[in-house]
Amino acid sequence: MKDHLKIGVTAGKTTGTAVHRNRAKRLLREAMRTLIPSIASGWDLILIARPALVTATLEDTRSALINVLTRARLFSADESSG
């Protein structure tokens, strides 16, 4: 893991029941895990689960994270491991 990169994951009650919130957080964590080597260090990121994430797949979640991180200029696709 890179120095000084902190990532927090949260899901509010608007996301759904506890089961749905936990699933959404697990999806975000797993999707982010493979992207960490390609994220610029020196940032604190907070990922907030939304209701649509409850029905999303891991690939959908990973693609959305790549899109957001690229738009924020924090993600380098050249360094992506897959």
C-alpha positions in Angstrom: 0.0 0.0 0.0 1.2 3.5 -0.8 2.3 5.9 1.9 -0.2 8.5 3.0 -3.2 7.1 1.1 -6.2 6.6 3.4 -9.5 5.3 2.2 -12.7 5.3 4.2 -15.9 3.5 3.2 -19.4 4.3 4.5 -23.0 3.5 3.8 -25.9 5.5 5.3 -29.3 4.1 6.1 -30.6 5.4 2.7 -28.6 2.6 1.1 -31.0 0.1 2.6 -31.0 -2.5 5.4 -27.9 -3.5 7.3 -27.4 -6.4 4.9 -27.5 -4.1 1.9 -25.2 -1.6 3.5 -22.7 -4.2 4.4 -22.8 -5.7 0.9 -22.3 -2.2 -0.6 -19.3 -1.6 1.6 -17.8 -5.0 0.8 -18.2 -4.3 -2.9 -16.5 -0.9 -2.6 -13.6 -2.3 -0.6 -13.0 -5.2 -2.9 -13.2 -3.0 -6.1 -10.8 -0.5 -4.5 -8.3 -3.1 -3.3 -7.1 -3.9 -6.8 -6.9 -0.2 -7.8 -4.8 1.0 -4.8 -1.4 0.6 -6.6 -2.6 3.0 -9.4 -3.9 5.7 -7.1 -1.8 8.8 -6.4 -0.5 8.9 -2.8 -1.0 11.7 -0.4 -4.8 11.7 -0.5 -7.6 10.8 1.9 -10.6 9.3 0.1 -14.1 8.7 1.4 -16.2 6.3 -0.6 -20.0 6.7 0.1 -22.2 3.9 -1.0 -25.5 4.8 -2.7 -28.7 2.7 -3.1 -27.9 1.7 -6.7 -24.7 0.0 -5.4 -26.8 -2.7 -3.7 -27.6 -4.3 -7.1 -24.3 -3.6 -8.8 -21.7 -6.2 -9.7 -18.0 -6.1 -8.8 -17.1 -5.1 -12.3 -19.7 -2.3 -12.4 -18.3 -1.0 -9.1 -14.7 -1.2 -10.3 -15.6 0.6 -13.6 -17.4 3.4 -11.7 -14.4 3.8 -9.3 -12.0 4.0 -12.2 -14.2 6.6 -13.9 -14.4 8.8 -10.8 -10.7 8.5 -9.9 -9.7 9.3 -13.5 -12.0 12.3 -13.5 -10.3 13.5 -10.3 -6.9 12.9 -11.8 -5.9 10.5 -9.0 -5.8 7.3 -11.2 -3.2 6.3 -13.6 -4.4 3.6 -16.1 -0.9 3.0 -17.2 0.0 1.6 -13.8 -3.2 -0.5 -13.5 -2.5 -4.2 -12.8 -5.7 -5.4 -14.3 
